[in-house]
Amino acid sequence: MHCPFCHNTDSRVLDSRVLDDGCSIRRRRQCPACERRFTTIEQMQMVVVKRSGVVESFNRDKVISGVRKACKGRPVDDDQLARLAQQVEESLRASGQSEIPAEEVGVAILGPLSELDPVAYLRFASVYRHYESVDDFAAEIDRMRQSLQPTS
């Protein structure tokens, strides 16, 4: 880490703390040359690999905008969408992968979305599960109904 003041290539870590989100570390550093202090924040970078091969940083806002389309006209508010996006990011980070195929991001959305709103889930799942006919929708609805019935 270069010193932002004198551009020395060395620095000493004085203090390290995990930030509230658990995905970042705040480090307090001191330059041995000029003795000035500065703070750095280290964050694990997670990238999404699209079908075309393009790689881009994971972005919660893109998750929210994609799910918002499926939730159009449904009783889902912005706070619920933000929590869903956080759940998705946490589950993807828990996988331990730094490069995640876009398809896996879509699949990771399905679980929390099915709990949030079944109609929005069906809309979103129609893209990621590649439904091709009405029978595919009917089978998914039957599966959802069975999962809601109490087991005896």
N, C-alpha and C positions, 0 to 999 in steps of 0.2 A: 504494500500500500504506500503510494507516494504521499508525502506531506503536502497538503494543499497550500501551504505558505511558502516553503523554501524548495519544494520538489525533491527533497531527499528521498532515496528509495527505501529507507528503513523506518520502522516505527515500533514502538513498544506498546503492548496491550496493558492498560492499567485496570480495566474492569470489563466484564462481559455479563450481559443479562439477556435472558429470553424475553421477547416482547409478548404482549397479551395474546396475540394470535397464535403463538407457539411455533410459528413458521419462520420467525426472524430473530436474529441476535443483534443486540446493540452493543457495540464495543467502544470504549473510551480509550483513545490512543494518545501517545506523546511522541513527538519527534525528538530523537537524540541530538540532532544538529542544532535546531533552533529552540528546542524545549517547549514549543507551543503544543497545545492539546486540541484534539478534534475528535469527532464522533463518526463512526461508520455503522451502517446497518447492513448486515449480511442476510440474504434471503435465498432459499433454494429456488432455482428457476425451474419451472415446469413448462414444457412446450407441447403444443398440439401439432401432430403431423396430419395434414389433410390428405385426402385421396390423391390429389394432384402431386403430392410430394412436398408441397410448400409447408414450411415450418414457421409457426408463430407462437408467441408467448400465450399461456393460458390467460383468459380474461373472463372474470365473473360476469361482467356486463354483457358479454356475448351470450352467456348461458341465460341470463335474465331476459334478454331481448328475444331469444329463441322460444323460451317457455312462455313469455308474455303473449306471443302470437297464438300459441295453443290455448291459452287461457282467455282469449278475447271473448267477452260476453259472459264470463264465468265469475262467481263471487270470490275472486282471489285478489288480495291487495299487494302493494309494493313490498311491505315488510315480509309477507309470506314468500314472495319471489326471492328476496334477498336471503332469507334463511335457507331456502332450497338451494340457491347457488352456493352458499357456504357449505352446506352438507355435501354437495357434489364435489367441491374443491377438496374438502377434507377426505372424502372417500378416495379420490384420485391420488392425493398425496400419500395416503395410507398404503396404496399399492406399491409404493417405493420406486415407481418408474419416473424417470425425468422426461421421457418422450412418450406421449400418449396419443394413439391414433384417434382421430376425430370421431370415429364410430364408437369407441369406448366412452367418450365423453357423453354422447347421446344415450348410450345404454345406462351410464351412471345416473342420468337424469330420470330415467323411467321409474326407479324404485321410489324416491321421494315424491315424484309427481303423482304416482298412483295413490299415495296416501293423502296428498293435498287435494286433488280433484280428479275423479274417475273419467269425466268427459274430456278434460284437457289431456289426461294420460292417453286416452284412445286416439285423440288427434295427433299427439306427438309420436305415439308408438306406430301409427300408420306409416310414418316415414322411416323410423329406425328398425322396425320389424318387417318392413317391405311387404305390407299387405297388398295382395293383388286382386282380391275378390271380396264380395260381401261375406262369403263363408269364412274368410280369415278374420273379419271383424266379429262375426257371430261366435267363432271359436274362442276368441279373446274375451268376449263378454261372458261366455259360459265359464271360462277359467276364473274370471274376476268374481262371478257370482258364487262359485264353489269356494273360493278363498274367504268370502265373507260369511259363509254358513258356519255355525258353530259345530265343532266335532263332538260326537257323543261317546 
